[in-house]
Amino acid sequence: MLHRGRLSRWVRAGILLAILALCCYGLVTEWPQVHPTLGRLHWYSIAGSLAAAMAGAWCMMLAWRALLADLGSRLPVPVAARITFLAQLGKYVPGGIWSFAAYVELGHDYQVPRRRGAASVIVAFAVAVAVGLLIAVVALTPASPAIVRKYAAVIAVAPVIAVCLAPPILHRILNGALRLFRQEPLEQRLSWRGLGHVLAWSVLGWLLYGTQLWLLVADVAKDGAGSMLLALGAYAFAFSLALVLVIFPNGIGAREVLLVAALAPLLAHGPALAIALVARVVTTVCDLTWGAVALSLGRKAAALARGATADSDPAARPAGGRHRRSGGRRWPFPRPAADEAEPGDPSFPEVAA
């Protein structure tokens, strides 16, 4: 088992190095076309793009918070922001499990049961992919029909995910998965009203993410609002598919390839690649900025969580549903031993490397 884990890490590292090498080769080859495009971008379009990206990330955080609240754990906004934006930094590590684990463990520090935290992350991921693909279909069908036809088989997954997100069906799927891992079922299921809140925040988040790309595209193409539909669809298409490719850290390489293909009706390969690279830098700066804000929220989040616990009736709270920060273990330190685990809150099984 240990040998297999080491081999898996070496394989992932090798794939990552190959991806980076191919990206560098492509950038060097296209640099004569990329460089002039970078020089044409104005600082205010990049600043506006960063603002739109940060607003989109905030909406996605609120979508996850609404989902978790509907499942039974209502977190104060600073607490939810701290968990989300620290966990999001884990997506830059190859493997895809680190961000998921960070959500679960950071949430558990605020007394969110692990099974509930894990379910909320999985459902939020499915909602993000489904909404992103549906927005891509709606926007790209008139703006870039060739890309819709080319990836029709992949895009067709969106309606399937949408059906599975119906609360009665979703509840059965989640509890079935929990039984598979010998875990207790969820205390309550997602309601239609809660799903509506999650979808509303997710749609707004995707539109802001698309605006991030449109501000850059419009600055290069000089066509004003004419490219907005294409930019919205292109970003939702590339980002949604890149989310599924967990072997690529934060979709690196894959997102840029898909973005260049989606922008082909408007921009040549070189300018489209330049836009994709700037969008990547903007997204990274957004993640790092929100990560720094999350770190600064530590004491405030803990105080708000303690206040929420003090103001609530202990007898009325579900087991494991309090949101004060525990005084013991801190993620990413190891979990407590089995005899130290909290009653009624079984840990999720460890995932083999």
N, C-alpha and C positions, 0 to 999 in steps of 0.2 A: 504493500500500500504506500509506504514512504517512497519507494523507488518510483512508483507510478506518479505520485504527486510531484516529485522533482522533475520527472520527464514532462509532465503536463506544463509545469512552469517554464521549462526550457523551450517547449514547443510554442507557447504563447509569446515568449520573448523573441523567438526567432521570427514568428509571423509579424510581430510589431516592428522589428528591425527591417524586414523586407518591405513592409508598407511605407515606413519612413524613407527608405532608400528609393522606392519608386516615386514617392511624392517629391523628393529632392531632385530626382532625375527629370521628372515632368516640369518642375519649376524652372530648372536650368534651361531646358529645351525651349520653353515658352517665354523665357524672360524678356527677349526683345519685344514681344507683344504685351507682356504684363506690365513692364516698367512704365510705358507711356500712360497707361490707364491709371496706375497708382498716382501719377503726377497730376492727373485731371481731377481727382477727388478733392473736394473742399473740406476744411476742418469742420464746418458747421454741419455738413451731411454726416460725417463720422460721429460727431457729438450727438446729433439727433438719433442716429442709429443706435448708439449706446444707451441713450435714454429709453428708446422703445424696447430694447432688449431687456433692460432692467425692469421696466414696467410689465413686460410679458412674463418674466420670471416671478415677479410678485403675484401676478394673477394665478399662475400655476401653483404657487405655494398656497394661496387661498382655496384653490380647488381641492388640494389634498387635505387642508384643514377642515373644509366643509364635509368631505367624505369621512374623515376620522370622527368628526362630531356626530354624524348621522349613525355611525357604528357604535357610539357610546362614549367616546373620549373627546370632550370639548376642551381644546387648548387655547389659552390666550394667544393673541396674534404674535407678540414677541417670542413666545415659546415655540410656536409653530415655525416662525421664520428662522429661529436659531437651529432647530432640528433640520429643516429643509435645506438651508444654504450651506450648512456644514456637511450634510450627507451628500449634497450634489458634488462636492469636491471629489468624492470617491469614484465618480464616473470617469475620471482621468486615469484610473488604474486599470490595466487590462484584466478582463475576466467577467466584468459585469456584476459580480456578487457584492463588491465592496460598498457601493452606494446603497444597495438594498440592506445590507447588514448594518450600515450606519444609521439608516432610518429606524430600524427595529430597536437597536441598542440605545440610541439617543432618546427615542420615544420612551423606552422602558425606564430610563433615568427619571422621567416625569410620570412614572406609574401608568404608562400605557401598556396593557398586556401584550406580550410578544406576538401572540397569534393574531390579535386585532391589528397591531402595527404592521405585521407582514401582509395581512389581507388588504389593508388600506393602500399599501405601496403597489401591490399587484394590480388592484382595481384601478388606481390612479394611472398606472402605466398603460393598461388596456384602454382606458378612456382617452388618454393623450394620443395613442396611436390611431384609434378609431376616428376621433374627431379630426386629427391631422389629415388622414387619408381621405375622409369625406370632403374636407375643405379643398384638398388638392384636386379631387375629381370635379367639384363644382367650378373651381377657378381655372383649371387647366383645360377643361373640355373645350371652351371657346378660345382660350389663349394659346394653347399648345396641344392640339388633339393628337399629334404624333406620339408624344411622350405617354399620353393616356393609353393609346393603343398598344404601345410597346410593353408597358408594365401592367396591362389589364389583369393578368393573372394574380399579381401581387396586390393590386388595389382592390380586387374582388374580396379580399379577406376582411375589409372594413365592415361590410354589412353583417358578416358572420359574427364579428366581435360585438357589433351593436346589438344583435339579438341576444347574445350571451350576457350582455350588461343589464338586461331586464331584471329587476330585483328578485322576482321568484326564481328565475333560472340561475342568476348569479349566486344566490344564497345556497342553492343545492350544489353548485360547482365548488364553492369555497368550503362548505362543510364536508363534501366528499373528499377534497384534497386534505383537509385536516384529519379526517378519519384515516386516510392513507398513511399519514405520519403519526398516527396514534395520539392525536391531540383532541382536546375538547372542542365542541362546536362553538361558533360565535354566539354571543349572548343575544344579539339582535341583528336583523338584516337591514340592508340599505333600503330606504324608502324611495318611492317615486319622487317625492318632493326633494329629498336629499340628492338624488341623482340629477334632478333638474338644476340644483344649485351648482353641482360639480360640472355639469355640461356648460352652464352659462359662463363660469369662470374659465373653463378650458377654451371655449370658443374665443373669448376676449383675449386670452393669452396668445393663442395662435395668430389672431389678427394683429396683435402688437408685434409678435415675432416677424410676421410678414412685412409689417411696416419698417422694421429694422432693415430688411433687405431692400425694400422699395426705395428708401431714401438714398441708398448707395447706387442702385440701378438707375434711378432718375437723374442722379448727378452725372452719370457717364453717358446715358442714352439721350439726355436732354429732351425727353418727351413728356415731362410733367406727369399728370395722373394716368397717362395712357398705358404705362407699364405696371400699374398697381395690381391689376388682376393677375398678371403673369407672376409678379414677385410674390404675392400671397400664396398662390398655388405652388410655385417652385420651392419656396421655403418649407411649406407644410409637407410637400412630397419628399424632399430630400431629408428633412429632419426626422419624419416619421419612420421612413425605412431605415435610416441610420440608427434609430433607437433600438431596432430589433437586432442589429448586428453587434451584439454585446462583445464580440472578440476584439472589435476596434475601440480603443479607449475614446469615449465621447464621440464615436463615429468618425474619427480622424481618417481622412482619405476618402472613405466611402461617401460621406456627405458632400464633399467637394465635387466628386465625380458626378453624382446625381444632380447637384445644383447646376453645374456647367451644362449638362444635358438638357435640363428643364429650361434654361435661359437661352438655348440655341436659337429659337425663333426671333430673338431680339438682338443678341450680342454674339459676336464672333468668339471663337474659343479662347483667345488670349484675354480680351476684356472680361469675359465671363469668369475665367479662372482668377483674375485679379479681384473681382468682386467677391468670389467665394473665399479667397484668402483673407480679405479685409473683414468679411462677415465672421470668419473663424476667430480672428484676433478680437473683434468686438465681443463675441460670445465669451471668450476666455477672460477678457477684462471684466465683463459683467459677472461671471462666476466668482472671480477673485475678489471683486468689490463687495458682492453680497456675502462672501465668506468672511471678509474682514468685519463687516457689519454684524454678522452672526456671532463672531467672537466677542465683539464689544457688548453684545446683549446678554452676556452670561449672568451678571448679577441682577439685572433688571428682570430677566426671564425667571430667575429663581425666586425673586421677591414676589412677582405676579403669581407664580404658581403656588407659593405658600399662602398668599392672600386668598386665592381661589379655594384652596383647601380649608382655610380657617372660616370662610364665609358659608361653606356648604354644610349640610347636615350629614354627618358620618353614616347614620343609619340608612340614608336615602341613596348613598352612592353605591354603584355596583362594585363587586370585588375587583381590585386592581384598577379602578377607574379614577383615582385621585391623581392630581397633577402637580403635586409638590415634588421638588427635586430630592431624590433620595440622598441620604448622607453617607452612603457607602461607596460601592464600586463606581467608577467612571469609565465610560467607553473611551478608548478602545482597549482598556485593560481586560484581562481574562474574566469570564463569567464565574460566579461563585460555584463552589462544589455542589453536588447534588443534595447533600444534607443541609446546605445553606440556602437552597432555593426557596423562594417565597411560595407558600401554599396556594393552590388554586391557579398558579400561573406557570404551567410547564413550559420549558424552553423549547424553541424550535430545534430540530435535529441539526447537528453540525453538517456543513456541506464539505465533502471531500475536495481537496485541492486538485 
